[in-house]
């Protein structure tokens, strides 16, 4: 098996200790730790899992690479192939941590996924009614339901505590 990560529809930003990958199609942000990032960057369709183990260096095993690939696949960051479909035979993170030991657990891959709002959802955060909204919620005094009740729109366009300022 020569795993390959997706390259299209992704925005990749490398940070000092991690890589953040934003999936433009799924509107999801994925934070990859060092191990998962190395697998992500080097799984180019030409390298085998054994090659990836060697690239990860000391403490890495085939099980570590398999877990990284499984997490990348679950996040939708691998190019789909019949060989890369989950078979459920991988080791859990907990089992793998027990096997490699606490000292080597630092090599365990981690892919943390967050759902990001679409641009339309993000722009819909403004309210026309401040009732029950926390102070600072973006609002507009224009429209069918001007801000009333417990808070009002300030001149800055945010729900205030009723002072209107």
Secondary structure in CASP SS format (residue, H / E / C, confidence):
PFRMAT SS
TARGET T0000
AUTHOR 0000-0000-0000
METHOD secondary structure of the structure
MODEL  1
X C 1.00
X C 1.00
X C 1.00
X E 1.00
X E 1.00
X C 1.00
X C 1.00
X C 1.00
X C 1.00
X E 1.00
X E 1.00
X E 1.00
X E 1.00
X E 1.00
X C 1.00
X C 1.00
X C 1.00
X C 1.00
X E 1.00
X E 1.00
X E 1.00
X E 1.00
X E 1.00
X C 1.00
X C 1.00
X C 1.00
X C 1.00
X E 1.00
X E 1.00
X E 1.00
X E 1.00
X E 1.00
X C 1.00
X H 1.00
X H 1.00
X H 1.00
X H 1.00
X H 1.00
X H 1.00
X H 1.00
X H 1.00
X H 1.00
X C 1.00
X E 1.00
X C 1.00
X C 1.00
X C 1.00
X C 1.00
X H 1.00
X H 1.00
X H 1.00
X H 1.00
X H 1.00
X H 1.00
X H 1.00
X H 1.00
X C 1.00
X C 1.00
X C 1.00
X C 1.00
X C 1.00
X H 1.00
X H 1.00
X H 1.00
X H 1.00
X H 1.00
X H 1.00
X H 1.00
X H 1.00
X H 1.00
X H 1.00
X H 1.00
X H 1.00
X H 1.00
X C 1.00
X C 1.00
X C 1.00
X E 1.00
X C 1.00
X C 1.00
X C 1.00
X H 1.00
X H 1.00
X H 1.00
X C 1.00
X C 1.00
X C 1.00
X C 1.00
X C 1.00
X C 1.00
X C 1.00
X C 1.00
X H 1.00
X H 1.00
X H 1.00
X H 1.00
X H 1.00
X H 1.00
X H 1.00
X H 1.00
X C 1.00
X C 1.00
X H 1.00
X H 1.00
X H 1.00
X H 1.00
X H 1.00
X C 1.00
X C 1.00
X C 1.00
X E 1.00
X E 1.00
X E 1.00
X E 1.00
X E 1.00
X C 1.00
X C 1.00
X C 1.00
X H 1.00
X H 1.00
X H 1.00
X H 1.00
X H 1.00
X C 1.00
X C 1.00
X C 1.00
X E 1.00
X C 1.00
X C 1.00
X C 1.00
X C 1.00
X C 1.00
X C 1.00
X C 1.00
X C 1.00
X C 1.00
X C 1.00
X E 1.00
X E 1.00
X C 1.00
X C 1.00
X C 1.00
X C 1.00
X C 1.00
X C 1.00
X C 1.00
X C 1.00
X C 1.00
X C 1.00
X C 1.00
X C 1.00
X C 1.00
X E 1.00
X C 1.00
X C 1.00
X C 1.00
X C 1.00
X E 1.00
X E 1.00
X C 1.00
X C 1.00
X C 1.00
X C 1.00
X C 1.00
X C 1.00
END
